[in-house]
Amino acid sequence: MSSNETLPPHDTDADEATTRDRVARSILEQGPSTAAELAERLDLTPAAVRRHLAALIESGHLEARDQRVYGQRGRGRPAKVFCLTDAGRSEFYQAYDQLAIAALEFLRAEGGQQAITAFADQVMEEVRRRFTAEGAEYGSPADVLAEVLNEQGYVATLKPVASGTQLCQYHCPVAHVARAFPELCAAETRVFSELLGSHVQRLATIAHGDGVCTTHIPHPVERTS
């Protein structure tokens, strides 16, 4: 091939699409990310990352937001982070969301709100069971819970903060259903509190449009005699 020849457009387009998929999946698995973080994570040049981010934003799969800072913020404007939109996240969904929503609407019509709450609690039974079964293997209760959630496809990590720990879930397989039925998120929060023996606080959810489901687990309160 001479220096003046180029690759066929089809091959170039395929390579570009594959890299865009890598960018989107990285944001899915790691949460809202800056362009610099994506470039380092994926071993891409800043220019390449910006090109793919622009394409994903144009297609409606990503949006840019100011980076959320917990605690004291430094000087200057917050960095821009890139988050998956509903359209972008739907590319990764495997569940039959509309069918599930229709089934829950039928359940509510037949059994009332109590039936939905009972169903949401039942959904979390598998997390309870696995947490109990694996409790001795992974260390602290928060470590066990994160591991169980990873087994369920929630891509969970723990991040220490001054006031405790943040449990971050970068993917929610039922986010679209939970948007229509927030009882699923409420049941999840109740079970987290029960299993961890702590009054946890839900700071953000994917179902409500945030990039990550974030739950704050406070440090245990030390009792004085």
Backbone as numpy.savetxt, mean C-alpha at the origin, in Angstrom:
# Nx Ny Nz CAx CAy CAz Cx Cy Cz
25.10 -3.68 -38.10 24.26 -2.49 -38.10 25.14 -1.26 -38.10
24.88 -0.34 -39.01 25.68 0.88 -39.09 25.32 1.82 -37.98
26.17 2.83 -37.76 25.93 3.79 -36.67 24.70 4.64 -36.92
24.22 4.67 -38.19 23.05 5.49 -38.51 21.74 4.74 -38.34
21.84 3.40 -38.14 20.63 2.60 -38.03 20.13 2.62 -36.59
18.83 2.44 -36.43 18.22 2.40 -35.10 17.42 1.12 -34.96
17.10 0.79 -33.72 16.28 -0.38 -33.46 14.88 -0.17 -34.02
14.20 -1.24 -34.40 12.82 -1.10 -34.87 11.96 -0.47 -33.80
10.99 0.36 -34.18 10.14 1.02 -33.20 9.46 0.05 -32.25
9.06 -1.11 -32.74 8.35 -2.07 -31.91 9.22 -2.50 -30.73
10.49 -2.81 -31.00 11.38 -3.24 -29.94 11.60 -2.14 -28.93
11.79 -0.91 -29.43 11.99 0.22 -28.54 10.77 0.45 -27.67
9.59 0.39 -28.26 8.37 0.58 -27.51 8.21 -0.50 -26.44
8.56 -1.75 -26.78 8.45 -2.84 -25.82 9.38 -2.62 -24.64
10.61 -2.19 -24.91 11.57 -1.91 -23.84 11.06 -0.78 -22.94
10.51 0.27 -23.57 10.00 1.40 -22.80 8.84 0.96 -21.91
7.95 0.14 -22.45 6.79 -0.32 -21.68 7.24 -1.19 -20.51
8.24 -2.04 -20.74 8.74 -2.90 -19.65 9.32 -2.06 -18.53
10.08 -1.03 -18.89 10.67 -0.17 -17.86 9.60 0.62 -17.12
8.59 1.10 -17.83 7.48 1.79 -17.16 6.78 0.87 -16.18
6.62 -0.40 -16.56 6.02 -1.36 -15.64 6.87 -1.53 -14.39
8.19 -1.53 -14.55 9.09 -1.64 -13.41 8.94 -0.43 -12.48
8.81 0.75 -13.08 8.64 1.97 -12.29 7.33 1.89 -11.50
6.25 1.52 -12.17 4.95 1.45 -11.50 4.95 0.38 -10.41
5.54 -0.77 -10.68 5.57 -1.83 -9.67 6.43 -1.45 -8.48
7.50 -0.72 -8.73 8.34 -0.27 -7.62 7.56 0.65 -6.69
6.74 1.53 -7.27 5.91 2.42 -6.45 4.84 1.62 -5.73
4.28 0.61 -6.38 3.30 -0.26 -5.74 3.89 -0.93 -4.51
5.11 -1.46 -4.64 5.71 -2.26 -3.58 6.38 -1.41 -2.51
6.89 -0.23 -2.88 7.64 0.59 -1.94 6.89 1.84 -1.47
5.75 2.11 -2.10 4.97 3.27 -1.72 5.40 4.51 -2.49
4.75 5.66 -2.22 5.08 6.91 -2.91 6.58 7.18 -2.88
7.15 7.51 -4.03 8.60 7.61 -4.16 8.98 8.86 -4.94
10.15 9.40 -4.61 10.68 10.52 -5.38 11.36 9.98 -6.63
11.62 10.87 -7.58 12.32 10.46 -8.81 13.71 9.94 -8.48
14.37 10.59 -7.52 15.73 10.16 -7.14 15.72 8.77 -6.54
14.73 8.48 -5.70 14.63 7.14 -5.09 14.39 6.08 -6.16
13.55 6.38 -7.13 13.27 5.42 -8.20 14.51 5.18 -9.05
15.23 6.24 -9.36 16.44 6.10 -10.18 17.45 5.19 -9.50
17.63 5.39 -8.19 18.60 4.55 -7.45 18.10 3.12 -7.32
16.82 2.96 -7.03 16.25 1.64 -6.80 16.27 0.78 -8.06
16.03 1.41 -9.21 15.90 0.67 -10.46 17.14 0.77 -11.35
18.17 1.47 -10.85 19.41 1.65 -11.60 19.14 2.30 -12.96
18.38 3.39 -12.92 18.07 4.16 -14.12 18.66 5.55 -14.00
18.82 6.22 -15.12 19.30 7.60 -15.08 18.14 8.51 -14.66
18.43 9.65 -14.05 17.36 10.59 -13.70 16.51 10.99 -14.89
17.17 11.16 -16.05 16.42 11.54 -17.25 15.44 10.45 -17.66
15.87 9.18 -17.57 15.00 8.07 -17.94 13.81 7.98 -16.98
14.08 8.15 -15.69 13.00 8.09 -14.71 11.97 9.19 -14.97
12.46 10.40 -15.22 11.54 11.52 -15.47 10.68 11.25 -16.71
11.28 10.65 -17.73 10.53 10.35 -18.95 9.41 9.34 -18.67
9.73 8.30 -17.91 8.72 7.28 -17.60 7.66 7.82 -16.65
8.07 8.64 -15.70 7.09 9.24 -14.79 6.12 10.14 -15.56
6.65 10.91 -16.50 5.80 11.78 -17.30 4.79 10.97 -18.11
5.25 9.83 -18.66 4.36 8.99 -19.45 3.27 8.37 -18.57
3.64 7.94 -17.36 2.66 7.33 -16.47 1.66 8.35 -15.94
2.11 9.58 -15.74 1.19 10.64 -15.33 0.23 10.97 -16.47
0.77 11.05 -17.68 -0.08 11.37 -18.84 -1.14 10.29 -19.06
-0.78 9.03 -18.78 -1.74 7.94 -18.96 -2.74 7.84 -17.82
-2.52 8.64 -16.77 -3.43 8.62 -15.63 -3.11 7.57 -14.59
-1.94 6.92 -14.71 -1.57 5.86 -13.78 -0.82 6.38 -12.56
-0.26 7.58 -12.64 0.47 8.18 -11.52 -0.01 9.60 -11.31
0.23 10.10 -10.09 0.05 11.51 -9.80 1.17 11.96 -8.88
1.52 13.23 -8.94 2.58 13.80 -8.11 1.96 14.51 -6.92
2.56 14.32 -5.75 2.10 14.98 -4.53 3.30 15.50 -3.76
3.06 16.43 -2.85 4.10 16.83 -1.93 4.36 15.69 -0.96
5.63 15.46 -0.68 6.00 14.37 0.22 5.50 14.65 1.63
4.84 13.66 2.23 4.36 13.81 3.60 5.52 13.60 4.55
5.69 14.53 5.47 6.80 14.47 6.43 6.22 14.28 7.81
6.71 13.25 8.51 6.28 13.02 9.88 7.31 13.62 10.82
6.85 14.39 11.79 7.78 15.07 12.68 8.17 16.42 12.13
9.29 16.95 12.59 9.73 18.28 12.20 10.24 18.30 10.77
9.78 19.27 10.00 10.17 19.36 8.60 11.29 20.37 8.44
12.21 20.06 7.54 13.32 20.97 7.27 12.89 22.15 6.43
13.85 22.99 6.11 13.54 24.16 5.32 13.30 23.79 3.86
12.66 24.70 3.14 12.43 24.49 1.72 11.13 23.75 1.46
10.80 23.68 0.20 9.57 23.01 -0.21 9.73 21.50 -0.09
8.67 20.78 0.29 8.77 19.32 0.36 9.01 18.74 -1.03
9.70 17.61 -1.05 9.99 16.95 -2.32 8.69 16.40 -2.93
8.69 16.24 -4.23 7.55 15.63 -4.91 7.70 14.11 -4.88
6.63 13.44 -4.52 6.61 11.99 -4.60 5.55 11.58 -5.62
5.74 10.42 -6.19 4.84 9.93 -7.23 4.07 8.73 -6.69
2.73 8.79 -6.84 1.83 7.79 -6.26 0.99 7.18 -7.37
0.61 5.92 -7.17 -0.31 5.28 -8.10 -1.72 5.83 -7.92
-2.39 6.08 -9.01 -3.81 6.43 -8.98 -4.63 5.15 -8.95
-5.94 5.28 -8.85 -6.79 4.10 -8.92 -6.59 3.36 -10.24
-6.45 4.13 -11.31 -6.26 3.50 -12.62 -4.95 2.72 -12.67
-3.89 3.32 -12.09 -2.60 2.64 -12.07 -2.63 1.41 -11.19
-3.27 1.53 -10.04 -3.32 0.40 -9.11 -4.16 -0.74 -9.68
-5.18 -0.39 -10.47 -6.06 -1.42 -11.02 -5.32 -2.33 -12.00
-4.20 -1.85 -12.54 -3.42 -2.70 -13.43 -2.90 -3.94 -12.71
-2.80 -3.87 -11.38 -2.24 -4.98 -10.62 -3.31 -5.80 -9.91
-4.55 -5.39 -9.97 -5.60 -6.11 -9.26 -5.91 -7.44 -9.93
-6.11 -8.46 -9.11 -6.50 -9.77 -9.60 -7.92 -10.12 -9.12
-8.39 -9.43 -8.09 -9.70 -9.75 -7.53 -10.82 -9.26 -8.44
-11.97 -9.89 -8.31 -13.14 -9.48 -9.06 -13.88 -8.44 -8.22
-13.38 -7.20 -8.25 -13.85 -6.17 -7.34 -15.35 -5.89 -7.50
-15.80 -5.74 -8.72 -17.21 -5.39 -8.92 -18.14 -6.49 -8.44
-17.72 -7.73 -8.66 -18.54 -8.85 -8.18 -18.59 -8.85 -6.66
-17.45 -8.59 -6.01 -17.41 -8.56 -4.55 -18.28 -7.44 -4.01
-18.24 -6.27 -4.64 -19.06 -5.14 -4.20 -20.55 -5.48 -4.35
-20.91 -6.08 -5.47 -22.31 -6.46 -5.69 -22.77 -7.47 -4.65
-21.89 -8.43 -4.31 -22.25 -9.44 -3.32 -22.45 -8.80 -1.94
-21.60 -7.85 -1.59 -21.73 -7.18 -0.29 -22.96 -6.27 -0.25
-23.29 -5.64 -1.36 -24.51 -4.84 -1.41 -25.73 -5.73 -1.21
-25.71 -6.91 -1.79 -26.81 -7.86 -1.60 -26.87 -8.30 -0.14
-25.71 -8.57 0.46 -25.66 -9.00 1.85 -26.23 -7.93 2.77
-25.90 -6.66 2.49 -26.41 -5.58 3.32 -27.93 -5.43 3.15
-28.40 -5.59 1.93 -29.84 -5.48 1.69 -30.61 -6.60 2.40
-30.00 -7.78 2.47 -30.68 -8.92 3.08 -30.50 -8.97 4.59
-29.28 -8.64 5.06 -28.99 -8.82 6.48 -28.73 -7.56 7.26
-28.72 -6.41 6.57 -28.49 -5.15 7.27 -27.02 -4.89 7.55
-26.76 -3.76 8.20 -25.40 -3.35 8.48 -24.66 -4.35 9.36
-25.38 -5.00 10.25 -24.75 -5.97 11.14 -24.11 -7.10 10.36
-24.73 -7.50 9.26 -24.19 -8.58 8.44 -22.88 -8.17 7.80
-22.77 -6.90 7.37 -21.52 -6.41 6.77 -20.40 -6.39 7.81
-20.71 -5.91 9.02 -19.71 -5.87 10.09 -19.24 -7.28 10.43
-20.18 -8.22 10.50 -19.82 -9.61 10.80 -18.94 -10.20 9.70
-19.28 -9.88 8.44 -18.47 -10.37 7.33 -17.05 -9.79 7.39
-16.94 -8.49 7.67 -15.62 -7.86 7.75 -14.78 -8.50 8.85
-15.40 -8.81 9.98 -14.67 -9.48 11.06 -14.23 -10.87 10.63
-15.07 -11.56 9.87 -14.74 -12.90 9.42 -13.56 -12.88 8.46
-13.49 -11.84 7.63 -12.36 -11.72 6.69 -11.03 -11.71 7.43
-11.02 -11.11 8.62 -9.78 -10.98 9.39 -9.44 -12.23 10.20
-10.30 -13.24 10.17 -10.03 -14.45 10.95 -8.75 -15.15 10.50
-8.46 -15.10 9.21 -7.24 -15.75 8.72 -6.00 -15.06 9.27
-6.05 -13.73 9.38 -4.93 -13.00 9.98 -4.76 -13.40 11.43
-5.86 -13.49 12.16 -5.79 -13.94 13.56 -5.18 -15.33 13.68
-5.64 -16.23 12.82 -5.17 -17.61 12.89 -3.68 -17.70 12.61
-3.24 -17.03 11.55 -1.82 -17.08 11.19 -0.96 -16.39 12.25
-1.46 -15.30 12.80 -0.73 -14.59 13.84 -0.48 -15.51 15.04
-1.50 -16.25 15.45 -1.37 -17.16 16.58 -0.43 -18.31 16.25
-0.53 -18.84 15.02 0.30 -19.98 14.64 1.77 -19.63 14.51
2.06 -18.39 14.08 3.44 -18.01 13.78 4.05 -17.10 14.86
3.32 -16.92 15.96 3.74 -15.96 16.96 5.12 -16.18 17.52
5.57 -17.42 17.64 6.86 -17.69 18.26 8.02 -17.61 17.27
7.72 -17.40 15.98 8.76 -17.53 14.96 9.42 -16.22 14.58
8.72 -15.10 14.65 9.22 -13.87 14.06 9.55 -12.77 15.07
9.46 -13.03 16.36 9.87 -12.01 17.32 8.71 -11.24 17.89
8.79 -9.91 17.81 7.79 -9.05 18.43 6.43 -9.21 17.75
5.35 -8.86 18.46 4.02 -8.95 17.84 3.91 -8.15 16.55
4.54 -6.96 16.49 4.48 -6.16 15.26 5.19 -6.87 14.12
6.33 -7.52 14.41 7.05 -8.29 13.38 6.19 -9.43 12.86
5.52 -10.10 13.78 4.65 -11.23 13.38 3.52 -10.72 12.49
2.89 -9.63 12.90 1.78 -9.10 12.12 2.23 -8.69 10.72
3.38 -8.02 10.62 3.89 -7.62 9.31 4.14 -8.83 8.43
4.68 -9.90 9.00 4.96 -11.10 8.22 3.66 -11.74 7.74
2.66 -11.79 8.62 1.37 -12.36 8.23 0.74 -11.54 7.11
0.80 -10.23 7.22 0.24 -9.38 6.17 0.97 -9.57 4.85
2.29 -9.76 4.89 3.04 -10.02 3.67 2.58 -11.33 3.02
2.31 -12.32 3.84 1.81 -13.59 3.31 0.45 -13.40 2.62
-0.30 -12.40 3.06 -1.61 -12.13 2.50 -1.55 -11.17 1.31
-0.34 -10.71 0.94 -0.19 -9.86 -0.23 -0.27 -8.38 0.02
-0.08 -7.94 1.28 -0.21 -6.52 1.61 1.10 -5.74 1.53
2.22 -6.40 1.29 3.53 -5.75 1.15 3.76 -4.81 2.34
3.89 -5.38 3.52 3.95 -4.62 4.76 5.39 -4.46 5.27
5.67 -3.30 5.85 6.95 -3.04 6.50 6.69 -2.29 7.80
7.70 -2.28 8.66 7.63 -1.53 9.91 8.68 -0.42 9.88
8.28 0.77 10.32 9.18 1.91 10.35 9.17 2.53 11.75
10.32 2.57 12.42 10.35 3.20 13.75 10.18 4.71 13.65
9.40 5.28 14.55 9.24 6.73 14.69 9.40 7.06 16.16
9.50 8.35 16.46 9.78 8.76 17.83 8.73 8.26 18.82
7.48 8.22 18.40 6.40 7.86 19.32 6.02 6.39 19.28
6.71 5.59 18.45 6.38 4.18 18.37 6.86 3.56 17.06
5.94 2.90 16.37 6.25 2.23 15.11 5.11 2.47 14.13
5.45 2.63 12.88 4.43 2.74 11.84 4.41 1.45 11.02
3.25 0.86 10.93 3.03 -0.31 10.08 2.53 0.21 8.74
3.32 0.00 7.69 2.99 0.50 6.35 2.63 -0.67 5.45
1.47 -0.58 4.80 1.03 -1.58 3.84 0.99 -0.91 2.47
1.87 -1.34 1.57 2.02 -0.67 0.29 1.07 -1.21 -0.78
0.35 -2.25 -0.44 -0.62 -2.80 -1.40 -1.82 -3.29 -0.62
-2.99 -3.11 -1.19 -4.23 -3.62 -0.59 -5.01 -4.35 -1.66
-5.07 -5.67 -1.61 -5.77 -6.43 -2.66 -7.27 -6.12 -2.75
-7.82 -5.53 -1.68 -9.27 -5.26 -1.69 -9.55 -3.77 -1.59
-8.65 -2.92 -2.06 -8.79 -1.48 -1.89 -10.08 -0.95 -2.51
-10.42 -1.40 -3.71 -11.63 -0.90 -4.36 -12.88 -1.30 -3.58
-12.89 -2.51 -3.05 -14.03 -2.97 -2.26 -14.10 -2.20 -0.95
-12.93 -1.97 -0.33 -12.89 -1.26 0.95 -13.33 0.19 0.79
-13.15 0.76 -0.39 -13.62 2.13 -0.61 -15.14 2.17 -0.52
-15.78 1.16 -1.07 -17.24 1.10 -1.01 -17.74 0.61 0.34
-16.92 -0.20 1.01 -17.30 -0.77 2.30 -16.17 -0.55 3.30
-16.12 0.64 3.91 -15.05 0.95 4.87 -15.07 0.06 6.10
-16.11 -0.74 6.27 -16.14 -1.69 7.38 -14.95 -2.65 7.33
-14.42 -2.91 6.13 -13.26 -3.78 6.01 -12.04 -3.15 6.66
-11.84 -1.85 6.45 -10.72 -1.16 7.08 -10.91 -1.07 8.59
-12.14 -0.83 9.01 -12.42 -0.72 10.44 -12.15 -2.04 11.15
-12.56 -3.14 10.53 -12.31 -4.46 11.12 -10.82 -4.74 11.19
-10.09 -4.36 10.16 -8.64 -4.55 10.15 -7.99 -3.80 11.30
-8.40 -2.55 11.51 -7.84 -1.75 12.60 -8.16 -2.38 13.95
-9.38 -2.85 14.14 -9.76 -3.49 15.40 -8.89 -4.72 15.68
-8.66 -5.51 14.65 -7.87 -6.73 14.83 -6.41 -6.40 15.11
-5.88 -5.39 14.42 -4.50 -4.97 14.71 -4.37 -4.60 16.19
-5.32 -3.82 16.68 -5.28 -3.39 18.07 -5.36 -4.58 19.02
-6.23 -5.51 18.68 -6.41 -6.71 19.51 -5.13 -7.55 19.54
-4.55 -7.82 18.38 -3.38 -8.69 18.31 -2.14 -8.04 18.92
-2.02 -6.74 18.78 -0.84 -6.05 19.29 -1.00 -5.60 20.74
-2.21 -5.71 21.26 -2.45 -5.27 22.63 -2.19 -3.80 22.82
-2.57 -3.01 21.82 -2.28 -1.57 21.83 -3.40 -0.83 21.11
-3.62 0.41 21.53 -4.62 1.24 20.87 -3.96 1.87 19.64
-4.03 1.17 18.51 -3.39 1.64 17.29 -4.24 2.73 16.65
-3.59 3.53 15.80 -4.29 4.62 15.12 -4.03 4.52 13.62
-5.10 4.47 12.85 -4.96 4.42 11.40 -4.77 5.84 10.88
-3.62 6.10 10.26 -3.29 7.44 9.77 -3.69 7.64 8.31
-3.66 6.58 7.53 -3.95 6.71 6.09 -4.34 5.35 5.54
-5.14 5.36 4.48 -5.51 4.10 3.82 -5.51 4.29 2.31
-5.13 3.25 1.62 -5.18 3.25 0.16 -6.63 3.42 -0.31
-7.55 2.81 0.41 -8.96 2.87 0.03 -9.49 4.30 0.02
-8.90 5.17 0.85 -9.33 6.56 0.92 -8.49 7.48 0.05
-7.64 6.90 -0.79 -6.88 7.70 -1.74 -5.44 7.97 -1.35
-4.99 7.45 -0.21 -3.59 7.63 0.18 -2.72 6.61 -0.54
-1.43 6.90 -0.62 -0.53 6.00 -1.33 -0.21 4.74 -0.55
-0.34 4.80 0.77 0.04 3.69 1.64 -0.97 3.60 2.78
-1.31 2.39 3.21 -2.06 2.22 4.44 -1.06 2.34 5.60
-1.27 3.30 6.47 -0.33 3.56 7.56 -1.04 3.48 8.89
-0.51 2.64 9.77 -1.08 2.47 11.11 0.00 2.77 12.14
-0.33 3.66 13.06 0.63 4.01 14.12 0.44 3.09 15.32
1.56 2.48 15.74 1.57 1.61 16.91 2.38 2.33 17.98
1.75 2.87 19.02 2.50 3.65 20.00 3.39 2.78 20.88
4.41 3.41 21.44 5.23 2.70 22.42 4.36 2.27 23.59
4.66 1.11 24.20 3.89 0.71 25.38 4.03 1.74 26.50
2.95 1.95 27.21 2.97 2.89 28.33 3.58 2.20 29.54
4.64 2.78 30.08 5.28 2.21 31.24 4.52 2.61 32.51
4.13 1.61 33.26 3.38 1.89 34.48 4.36 2.08 35.64
4.09 3.09 36.41 4.92 3.35 37.59 4.20 2.82 38.82
4.96 2.29 39.73 4.36 1.70 40.94 3.92 2.81 41.89
